């Protein structure tokens, strides 16, 4: 029994490490841009980790009213970074959290409507979306392998040796090991890379020394929320973007776990994300959405049991209460994370291609859906300033390759595959009316 607990804990930690970098970078960016004090920034990081855990547990529960019941991890969405900074700078921090709360309520209220839109997500769309997710995440991994964007030693031989060393270590473990050891190859690779980095003098324990031992969440830590129309509309758009991203992840994981999703499943999933956003607003954290990087980990490890996700969520909650423990994970050097990310994000692409293998490509329309959506998703990722001259409200949708590529896939599927069926149905009905 003890061994089983050890396995579950190890797999849970692996999921936490897979999403940890993304989870803490958002509060660091937003807090820095809004010129928060060190004490406020520490609170923001800690409460974010705690809320990531709460949101993950909500989504994994699969109760009567909320939770999709898939092995998903939730974290703060990168799509919200720009809008939160803009809203905070112009309207104040209170308006940021007021708009997040209202956006969460909006998603909860309309989750039933979103859940009925499953027919606009056939495999040609979901396979394209999953492929787009993987393709657009690869540059993140590559930059981290080099040391992280803006680092002084970007692309140094040491960084490259570490990142590719971690990648090779993961591949060797995955090839030679079996069972449990094989399933935690990513975690072992990160540990190996961190130990090697320590030997090279690249591990700094200052963050651990300076962190406190205990931290309590406090509702409305930054003051009472305020409600302004423009920030609310902006954050609702961010929430809708999160719904699109989450849908692709839901279908990818449903395929991996062989669980057929119903409209009710989708509704419960969206409702859980809306609740997570409401909690994020109340406790002055962030909007939360399903993290795509953990899809690759589920596929790579082969472990699909939700108990692992509950464990990961519990670990995140614990990290939120004990900042000193949370700070331990910040000592992992960026190149080490980059090497592990490349394997995980690559698996997301591979699984998207696998999903697309079931699509009827004798249809030229399906070929165009994949070609245009993946092309636009990758193009916006490579050339992020393509739409810089558009209004800010529109750039929320166009500045993210995952979002724009996904919306393109949905729109083209409606244009090529759904509207013609409606036209055909109308023709048949008219013919039947004439015959009668």
C-alpha positions as CSV (number, residue, x, y, z in Angstrom):
1,X,0.0,0.0,0.0
2,X,2.8,2.4,0.8
3,X,4.4,1.7,-2.6
4,X,1.1,2.6,-4.2
5,X,0.9,5.9,-2.4
6,X,4.5,6.6,-3.5
7,X,3.5,6.0,-7.1
8,X,0.5,8.1,-6.9
9,X,2.4,11.0,-5.3
10,X,5.2,10.7,-7.8
11,X,2.8,10.9,-10.8
12,X,1.0,13.8,-9.2
13,X,4.2,15.7,-8.7
14,X,5.1,15.0,-12.4
15,X,1.8,16.7,-13.4
16,X,2.5,19.6,-11.2
17,X,6.0,20.1,-12.6
18,X,4.6,19.9,-16.2
19,X,2.3,22.9,-15.6
20,X,4.2,24.7,-12.9
21,X,6.3,27.0,-15.1
22,X,3.2,28.3,-16.9
23,X,1.3,28.6,-13.6
24,X,3.8,30.9,-11.9
25,X,5.0,33.0,-14.9
26,X,1.5,34.6,-15.3
27,X,1.4,36.1,-11.8
28,X,5.0,37.2,-12.1
29,X,4.3,39.0,-15.4
30,X,1.0,40.6,-14.3
31,X,2.3,41.5,-10.8
32,X,5.4,43.1,-12.2
33,X,3.5,45.1,-14.8
34,X,1.1,46.4,-12.1
35,X,4.0,47.3,-9.9
36,X,2.9,45.1,-6.9
37,X,5.1,45.1,-3.8
38,X,7.2,42.0,-3.0
39,X,4.7,41.0,-0.3
40,X,1.8,41.4,-2.8
41,X,3.6,39.5,-5.5
42,X,4.3,36.6,-3.0
43,X,0.6,36.5,-2.2
44,X,-0.3,36.5,-5.9
45,X,2.0,33.5,-6.7
46,X,0.8,31.5,-3.6
47,X,-2.9,32.1,-4.1
48,X,-2.5,31.3,-7.8
49,X,-1.1,27.9,-7.0
50,X,-3.8,27.2,-4.4
51,X,-6.5,28.2,-6.9
52,X,-5.0,26.1,-9.6
53,X,-5.4,23.2,-7.3
54,X,-9.0,24.0,-6.4
55,X,-9.9,24.5,-10.1
56,X,-8.2,21.2,-11.0
57,X,-10.2,19.3,-8.3
58,X,-13.4,21.0,-9.4
59,X,-12.9,19.9,-13.0
60,X,-11.9,16.3,-12.1
61,X,-14.8,15.7,-9.7
62,X,-17.4,14.8,-12.4
63,X,-20.4,15.6,-10.1
64,X,-24.0,16.0,-11.2
65,X,-23.5,19.7,-12.0
66,X,-19.9,20.4,-12.7
67,X,-16.6,18.7,-13.6
68,X,-15.9,16.8,-16.9
69,X,-14.2,13.9,-15.1
70,X,-11.1,13.7,-17.3
71,X,-7.5,13.8,-16.3
72,X,-7.1,17.5,-16.8
73,X,-5.1,20.2,-15.0
74,X,-6.3,23.8,-14.8
75,X,-4.1,26.9,-14.6
76,X,-4.2,30.6,-15.2
77,X,-4.7,31.3,-18.9
78,X,-2.0,33.2,-20.8
79,X,-4.8,34.9,-22.9
80,X,-5.7,37.0,-19.8
81,X,-2.2,38.5,-19.3
82,X,-2.5,41.4,-21.7
83,X,-6.1,42.3,-20.8
84,X,-5.5,42.1,-17.0
85,X,-2.5,44.4,-17.3
86,X,-4.5,46.9,-19.5
87,X,-7.5,46.8,-17.2
88,X,-5.4,47.2,-14.1
89,X,-3.4,50.1,-15.5
90,X,-6.5,52.0,-16.7
91,X,-9.2,51.1,-14.2
92,X,-7.4,49.7,-11.2
93,X,-6.9,46.3,-9.7
94,X,-10.5,46.2,-8.4
95,X,-11.8,46.3,-12.0
96,X,-9.6,43.3,-12.9
97,X,-11.2,41.1,-10.4
98,X,-14.7,42.5,-10.9
99,X,-14.5,41.6,-14.6
100,X,-13.1,38.1,-13.8
101,X,-16.0,37.4,-11.5
102,X,-18.7,38.5,-14.0
103,X,-16.9,36.6,-16.8
104,X,-17.0,33.4,-14.6
105,X,-20.7,34.0,-13.9
106,X,-21.3,34.4,-17.7
107,X,-19.7,31.0,-18.4
108,X,-21.7,29.3,-15.7
109,X,-25.0,30.7,-17.0
110,X,-24.3,29.9,-20.6
111,X,-22.5,26.6,-20.0
112,X,-25.6,24.7,-21.1
113,X,-25.6,26.5,-24.5
114,X,-21.9,25.9,-25.0
115,X,-22.4,22.2,-24.2
116,X,-25.0,21.9,-27.1
117,X,-22.4,23.0,-29.6
118,X,-20.6,19.7,-29.7
119,X,-21.6,19.1,-33.4
120,X,-19.4,21.9,-34.5
121,X,-16.4,19.9,-33.1
122,X,-16.0,16.8,-35.3
123,X,-12.7,15.1,-35.5
124,X,-11.4,17.3,-38.3
125,X,-11.8,20.2,-36.0
126,X,-10.7,18.7,-32.7
127,X,-7.7,17.0,-34.4
128,X,-6.7,20.3,-36.0
129,X,-7.1,22.1,-32.7
130,X,-5.0,19.6,-30.8
131,X,-2.3,19.7,-33.5
132,X,-2.4,23.5,-33.4
133,X,-2.0,23.4,-29.6
134,X,1.1,21.3,-29.9
135,X,2.6,23.2,-32.8
136,X,2.2,26.6,-31.1
137,X,3.6,25.3,-27.8
138,X,6.9,24.0,-29.4
139,X,8.4,27.5,-29.6
140,X,7.9,27.9,-25.9
141,X,9.9,24.7,-25.3
142,X,12.6,25.7,-27.7
143,X,13.1,29.1,-26.1
144,X,13.3,27.5,-22.7
145,X,15.8,25.0,-23.9
146,X,18.0,27.9,-24.9
147,X,17.6,29.5,-21.4
148,X,14.4,31.5,-21.7
149,X,13.5,34.6,-23.7
150,X,15.7,37.5,-22.6
151,X,18.2,35.5,-20.6
152,X,21.8,36.6,-20.8
153,X,23.1,33.1,-21.6
154,X,20.4,32.4,-24.3
155,X,21.6,29.6,-26.5
156,X,24.8,28.9,-24.5
157,X,26.4,25.5,-24.8
158,X,25.7,24.8,-21.2
159,X,21.9,25.5,-21.6
160,X,21.8,23.4,-24.8
161,X,23.8,20.5,-23.2
162,X,21.4,20.5,-20.2
163,X,18.2,20.7,-22.2
164,X,19.2,18.0,-24.8
165,X,20.7,16.0,-22.0
166,X,17.3,16.0,-20.2
167,X,15.5,15.1,-23.4
168,X,17.9,12.2,-24.1
169,X,17.6,11.0,-20.5
170,X,13.8,10.9,-20.9
171,X,14.0,9.0,-24.1
172,X,16.5,6.4,-22.7
173,X,14.3,5.9,-19.6
174,X,11.2,5.6,-21.8
175,X,13.0,3.1,-24.1
176,X,14.6,0.9,-21.4
177,X,12.3,1.1,-18.4
178,X,8.9,-0.5,-17.8
179,X,5.9,0.0,-15.7
180,X,6.0,2.8,-13.1
181,X,9.6,3.9,-13.9
182,X,8.6,4.4,-17.5
183,X,5.5,6.4,-16.6
184,X,7.5,8.9,-14.5
185,X,10.2,9.4,-17.2
186,X,9.5,13.1,-17.4
187,X,9.8,13.6,-13.6
188,X,13.0,11.6,-13.5
189,X,14.4,13.7,-16.4
190,X,13.6,16.9,-14.5
191,X,15.3,15.6,-11.4
192,X,18.3,14.5,-13.4
193,X,18.6,17.9,-15.0
194,X,18.3,19.8,-11.7
195,X,21.0,17.7,-10.1
196,X,23.3,18.3,-13.0
197,X,22.5,22.0,-12.9
198,X,23.3,22.1,-9.2
199,X,26.7,20.5,-10.0
200,X,27.3,23.3,-12.5
201,X,26.3,26.0,-10.0
202,X,23.1,26.9,-11.8
203,X,20.7,26.3,-8.9
204,X,19.8,29.2,-6.6
205,X,18.2,28.6,-3.3
206,X,17.5,32.2,-2.4
207,X,13.8,32.0,-3.3
208,X,13.4,29.1,-0.8
209,X,15.3,30.9,2.0
210,X,13.2,34.1,1.6
211,X,9.8,32.3,1.3
212,X,7.5,32.1,4.4
213,X,6.3,28.8,5.9
214,X,2.5,29.4,6.0
215,X,0.1,31.5,4.1
216,X,-3.7,31.9,4.4
217,X,-5.9,32.9,1.4
218,X,-7.8,36.1,1.9
219,X,-10.9,37.1,-0.2
220,X,-10.5,40.5,-1.9
221,X,-6.9,40.8,-0.8
222,X,-6.4,43.8,-3.1
223,X,-9.6,45.5,-2.2
224,X,-13.2,45.4,-3.2
225,X,-14.0,44.5,-6.8
226,X,-15.4,47.2,-9.1
227,X,-17.5,46.6,-12.2
228,X,-16.8,48.5,-15.4
229,X,-18.5,47.7,-18.7
230,X,-15.4,47.7,-21.0
231,X,-13.3,45.4,-18.7
232,X,-16.2,43.1,-18.2
233,X,-16.7,42.7,-22.0
234,X,-13.0,42.2,-22.4
235,X,-12.8,39.5,-19.8
236,X,-15.9,37.7,-21.2
237,X,-14.1,37.5,-24.6
238,X,-11.1,36.0,-22.7
239,X,-13.4,33.5,-21.1
240,X,-14.9,32.5,-24.5
241,X,-11.4,32.0,-25.8
242,X,-10.8,29.7,-22.8
243,X,-13.9,27.7,-23.8
244,X,-12.5,27.2,-27.3
245,X,-9.1,26.1,-26.0
246,X,-10.7,23.8,-23.4
247,X,-12.9,22.1,-25.9
248,X,-9.9,20.9,-27.9
249,X,-8.3,19.5,-24.8
250,X,-11.5,17.8,-23.7
251,X,-11.8,15.9,-26.9
252,X,-8.1,15.0,-27.0
253,X,-8.3,13.5,-23.5
254,X,-11.7,11.8,-24.3
255,X,-10.0,10.1,-27.2
256,X,-6.9,9.1,-25.1
257,X,-9.1,7.7,-22.3
258,X,-11.8,6.2,-24.6
259,X,-14.5,8.2,-22.9
260,X,-17.3,9.4,-25.3
261,X,-18.3,13.0,-24.3
262,X,-21.9,13.9,-24.1
263,X,-23.4,17.4,-24.2
264,X,-23.9,17.1,-20.4
265,X,-20.2,16.3,-20.0
266,X,-19.2,19.4,-21.9
267,X,-21.7,21.5,-20.0
268,X,-20.3,20.3,-16.7
269,X,-16.8,21.0,-17.9
270,X,-17.6,24.5,-18.9
271,X,-19.5,25.1,-15.7
272,X,-16.4,24.0,-13.6
273,X,-14.2,26.4,-15.5
274,X,-16.7,29.2,-14.8
275,X,-16.8,28.4,-11.1
276,X,-13.0,28.3,-11.1
277,X,-13.0,31.8,-12.6
278,X,-15.4,33.1,-10.0
279,X,-13.2,31.7,-7.2
280,X,-10.2,33.3,-9.0
281,X,-11.9,36.7,-8.9
282,X,-13.0,36.4,-5.3
283,X,-9.5,35.4,-4.0
284,X,-7.7,37.9,-6.3
285,X,-6.1,35.2,-8.4
286,X,-6.7,34.6,-12.2
287,X,-9.1,33.2,-14.7
288,X,-8.5,29.5,-15.1
289,X,-8.7,27.1,-18.0
290,X,-7.6,23.6,-19.0
291,X,-3.9,23.3,-19.5
292,X,-3.0,21.6,-22.8
293,X,0.6,20.7,-21.8
294,X,-0.6,18.0,-19.5
295,X,-2.3,16.2,-22.5
296,X,1.1,15.2,-23.7
297,X,2.0,13.9,-20.3
298,X,-1.1,11.7,-20.0
299,X,-0.3,10.2,-23.4
300,X,3.4,9.8,-22.7
301,X,3.0,8.3,-19.2
302,X,0.0,6.2,-20.1
303,X,-1.5,6.9,-16.7
304,X,-5.2,8.1,-17.1
305,X,-6.5,7.6,-13.6
306,X,-8.2,10.7,-12.1
307,X,-6.7,9.9,-8.6
308,X,-3.4,11.2,-10.0
309,X,-5.1,14.5,-10.9
310,X,-6.8,14.8,-7.5
311,X,-3.3,14.2,-6.0
312,X,-1.8,16.9,-8.2
313,X,-4.6,19.3,-7.3
314,X,-4.0,18.6,-3.6
315,X,-0.3,19.2,-4.0
316,X,-1.0,22.6,-5.6
317,X,-3.3,23.5,-2.7
318,X,-0.6,22.5,-0.3
319,X,2.0,24.6,-2.2
320,X,-0.4,27.5,-2.0
321,X,-0.6,27.2,1.8
322,X,3.2,26.7,2.3
323,X,5.2,29.1,0.1
324,X,8.5,27.7,1.2
325,X,7.7,24.3,-0.3
326,X,6.3,26.0,-3.4
327,X,9.6,27.9,-3.8
328,X,11.5,24.6,-4.1
329,X,10.1,24.0,-7.5
330,X,11.3,27.4,-8.7
331,X,14.9,26.3,-8.4
332,X,14.5,24.1,-11.5
333,X,16.5,25.8,-14.3
334,X,14.7,26.9,-17.4
335,X,16.7,24.7,-19.8
336,X,15.8,21.6,-17.8
337,X,12.1,22.4,-18.1
338,X,12.6,23.1,-21.8
339,X,14.0,19.7,-22.5
340,X,11.1,18.0,-20.7
341,X,8.6,20.3,-22.4
342,X,9.8,19.4,-25.9
343,X,8.9,15.8,-25.3
344,X,5.5,16.6,-23.9
345,X,4.5,19.2,-26.5
346,X,5.7,16.9,-29.3
347,X,3.4,14.3,-28.0
348,X,0.5,16.7,-28.3
349,X,1.3,17.2,-32.0
350,X,1.6,13.5,-32.5
351,X,-1.8,12.9,-30.9
352,X,-3.4,15.5,-33.0
353,X,-2.1,13.8,-36.1
354,X,-3.4,10.5,-34.7
355,X,-6.9,12.1,-34.3
356,X,-6.7,13.4,-37.9
357,X,-5.9,9.9,-39.2
358,X,-9.6,9.1,-38.8
359,X,-10.7,12.0,-40.9
360,X,-12.0,11.5,-44.4
361,X,-9.3,13.2,-46.4
362,X,-10.8,12.3,-49.8
363,X,-12.9,15.4,-49.0
364,X,-11.0,18.5,-50.3
365,X,-13.0,20.6,-47.8
366,X,-11.5,18.6,-44.8
367,X,-8.0,19.1,-46.3
368,X,-8.6,22.9,-46.4
369,X,-9.9,23.0,-42.8
370,X,-6.7,21.4,-41.6
371,X,-4.4,23.3,-43.9
372,X,-5.8,26.8,-43.1
373,X,-6.3,26.3,-39.4
374,X,-2.9,24.8,-38.7
375,X,-1.3,27.3,-41.0
376,X,-2.9,30.3,-39.3
377,X,-2.2,28.9,-35.9
378,X,1.5,28.4,-36.6
379,X,1.8,31.6,-38.6
380,X,0.5,33.8,-35.8
381,X,2.8,32.0,-33.4
382,X,5.8,32.7,-35.6
383,X,4.8,36.3,-36.5
384,X,3.0,37.5,-33.3
385,X,2.9,41.1,-34.5
386,X,0.8,40.3,-37.6
387,X,-2.3,42.0,-36.1
388,X,-0.7,44.7,-34.1
389,X,-2.7,47.4,-35.9
390,X,-6.1,46.0,-34.9
391,X,-8.1,47.3,-32.0
392,X,-7.3,45.9,-28.6
393,X,-10.7,44.2,-28.3
394,X,-10.1,42.2,-31.5
395,X,-6.4,41.4,-30.7
396,X,-7.6,39.3,-27.8
397,X,-8.8,36.8,-30.5
398,X,-6.0,37.3,-33.0
399,X,-2.8,37.5,-30.9
400,X,-2.9,33.9,-29.8
401,X,-2.2,31.2,-32.4
402,X,-4.2,28.5,-30.6
403,X,-7.2,30.7,-30.4
404,X,-7.2,32.0,-34.0
405,X,-6.3,28.6,-35.4
406,X,-9.1,27.0,-33.4
407,X,-11.6,29.6,-34.5
408,X,-10.6,29.1,-38.1
409,X,-11.1,25.3,-37.9
410,X,-14.6,25.8,-36.3
411,X,-15.6,28.5,-38.9
412,X,-14.4,26.4,-41.9
413,X,-16.1,23.3,-40.6
414,X,-19.4,25.2,-40.4
415,X,-18.9,26.7,-43.9
416,X,-17.9,23.5,-45.6
417,X,-19.6,20.7,-43.7
418,X,-22.6,22.0,-41.7
419,X,-24.1,24.7,-43.9
420,X,-24.2,22.4,-47.0
421,X,-26.1,19.8,-44.9
422,X,-28.7,22.4,-44.0
423,X,-29.0,23.4,-47.6
424,X,-29.5,19.8,-48.6
425,X,-32.1,19.2,-45.9
426,X,-34.0,22.2,-47.1
427,X,-33.9,20.9,-50.7
428,X,-35.3,17.6,-49.6
429,X,-38.0,19.2,-47.6
430,X,-39.0,21.4,-50.5
431,X,-39.0,18.4,-52.8
432,X,-41.3,16.5,-50.4
433,X,-43.6,19.4,-50.2
434,X,-43.9,19.7,-54.0
435,X,-44.5,15.9,-54.2
436,X,-47.3,16.1,-51.7
